[in-house]
Amino acid sequence: MGIYRIAYYSTPHPTLTSDDIEAILKVARSRNADLKLSGVLLHVFGQFIQLLEGPVASIETVMNSIVRDTRHSDIHIFLKQSGSTRSFERWAMWSDYLGGDLTEAEARERDILQQSALKALAELDRQAAIRDVAAPAEAVPLKYH
């Protein structure tokens, strides 16, 4: 049976605390295990980056919850794909606040995910810069005395 994989990055709410991160970890670890989801949630560089993999219906359930969660905003999906094997055997989390308990293989996958998210973020910035340059300049009335 194949799996589906999705990855996104988002901006944490400015008032997010280490207690909030711990609450996310506790709920997500249990829920994702129940839904047979694996992957990793990173809280690094002032961003959330998450890869989820598993049954499509389970990913849809979790993503519906994620997009309604007010602890973050500006969700950008940068990966959607099907696969035959999982990159992660379980769901794990790494945080600048709390660290994490990643295996060596999970840490390698974490690094790849971070690089992919940073590339996607850089591309989004590049596209915004192109739009800014291509947009006609707003006429500003000048007043001389």
N, C-alpha and C positions, 0 to 999 in steps of 0.2 A: 504494500500500500504506500502511495506517495504522500509527501507532506507538502505543506505550503509554508512559505517564509515571507515575512514582512519586516521592514526596518524603518524606523522614523527617528527624527530628533525633534526636540521641543525645548521651550524656554521655561524653566521653573519659575513659580511665583516668587517675587522678591522677598516675601516674608517666610519662605520655606525654612524650616529648622531641621536639625538632626533628628529630633523626635518625629517630625513628619516623615523623614526618610525611613526611619525604623518602622513606622506604621505602614508605609507602602510595602516595605520588604515583607512584613508579617502577613499582610493580606494577600499580596501577589504570590508569594511562595505557595501558600495553601491553595488558592484559586487555580493557579496555573498547573499545579500537580493534579488537581481534580479534573481539569480540562485536557490533560495530557499534552500540555505545552512545554516546550523547552526553549532555551534562549538565555539572553542576558539583558539586564537593565543597568546602564551606566549613568552615574551622576558625576560628570566630569566637565571641567572647563566652563562651568556655569550653564551646562546643558544637560538634558536627559537624552540619552541615545538608547534605543531598545531594539533588539532583534527578537522576534517571536517566531517559533516554528512548530507546526503540528497540523491537526485537522482544520480544514477551512472554517467549519462552523465554530470551532473553539476560538480561532483567531478573530472571526467576526464578532463573537460575544465580547471578547476582551477589548477589541478596538472600539466597539460602541461605548464601552465604559470609559476607556482612555480619553476619547474625544470630549466627553462630558465632564471630565475631572478638572476642577478649577485650580488644582495645585500646579498646573502648567498651561502654556498657551503656545500659539504659533507652531502647530504640529506640521512637520514636513515629512512625507513618506518618500524615502529615497531607494527602496528596494521592494519589489514584489516578484516572487518567483516560486516555481514548483521545484521539488527535488525528490530524490529517492532516499537520501539519508540525511540525518540530522547533523548539524554542526556542534550541537550541545546535547549532552545526555540528560541534562536537567535544566531547570530555570535557576539562574544565579543573579546576584547583584553585586556591583562594585560602586562605591561612593567615595568622593573626595573626603566626606565627613567620617565615614565609618570603615573604609577599606572594604574588604570582602574575603571570601574563602574560595577563590578560584583555583582550579587545578592548573597545572602548567599548560595543558592543551586549551583550556578555557581562556587563560590569559593571552595566548597567541590569537585566538579568535576575537577576543576583546580588542586587541591592538588593530586587527584588520578592520573590525567594525568601526572603531574610532577613526581610522584613516578614511574609510568610505564616507562616513558622516561629514568629516571635515572637507573632503572633496566636494560633496553635494552642497555644503554650505558655501564653499568658495564659488561654485558654479552659480548658485542663487545670487550671490553678491555681484558676480560678473554680469549676469543678465540684468540685474537692477541698474548697474552702471551704464550698460548699453542703452537701456530704456531712457535713462536720465539724459544721456548725450543726444539721443535721437529725438527727444521731445522738444518741441519748439519752445524757445525762451519766452517767458511771460514778459509782456511789455510793462515796463515800470515807468510811470510818468515822472519826469524829472522837473524839479522846480528850481529855477535860478532867480536869485535876487540881485 
